[in-house]
Amino acid sequence: MSPTRGTPRTAFRLDPALIARAKARAAERGETLTDVVRRAVTEYAARRHDPLCTHFDAADLAACPNAEEE
C-alpha cells in the first residue's frame, strides 16, 4: 500500500522551474516528487527535535532518544 493512501493532499508554492528540475531528478532515481518531499520533511521534523536522531519515519519519531514535546 502506498504511504500516501488515506493522507490528505497538501499544497504549497514553489517556483515552477524548481519543481520541474526536482521531478526530473526524482524520476532519474526512480522516485516521485512526493517521495522526495516526504523524506525531506520527515527528516526535517526529526532533526528539529533531535539533531542526532536517525529515525526518519514519522511513525518512529517518538523513538528518538532526545525527542522533545512542543
N, C-alpha and C positions, 0 to 999 in steps of 0.2 A: 504494500500500500504506500502511496506517495506521502511523504511527511507533511505535505500541504493540504491533504484531503481533510476537509472539515474546518480548516482555519479560514478566518476572514481575509479578504483581499486588503492590501494596504497600498495607498498611493502617496507618492512624494515627487517632488520636482527635481529633475536633473537635466543638464544640457543634452539635447538630442544626439550630438556628436559623441559625447561621452558614453551614452547608452549604446550607441551603435558599435563603438570600439569594444566596450565591455562584453556585449553579446557575441561579437566575433571571436574574441579571445576565449570566452567560455565555451563556445562551440568547438573551437580547436582542441579544447581539453576534454570534450565530451560532457560538458556540463550545461546547465541552463543559467540564465542570469539570476533566477530565483535561488538556485543552489549557492551561487557565489554570495549573494546578499544575505541569505540565511546564515551561512557560515561566518561572514564578517560581523554581522550584528550579534550573533551568539557569542563569538569570541570577544567582541567589544563589551558586551554585558558582563561576561565572566571576569574580564580583566578589570572592569570598573570596580568590582568588589574585591578582587584579589589579583594583583599583577602576576603572581606566581601560579595561579590556578591553571591546570591543564584540562579541566572538564569543560569542553566547548559545546556540549549538548545541553540545551535549555533544561531538559528534564534532570540533568545531573548537576545543575548549578549549585544546588544545596550541598552537594558532595565536596565543594571547595572547602578546604580546612579553615580558611580565614574569611569566608563569606560573611558579609555584614548585612543586617537588615537596614532598610532605609527608615 
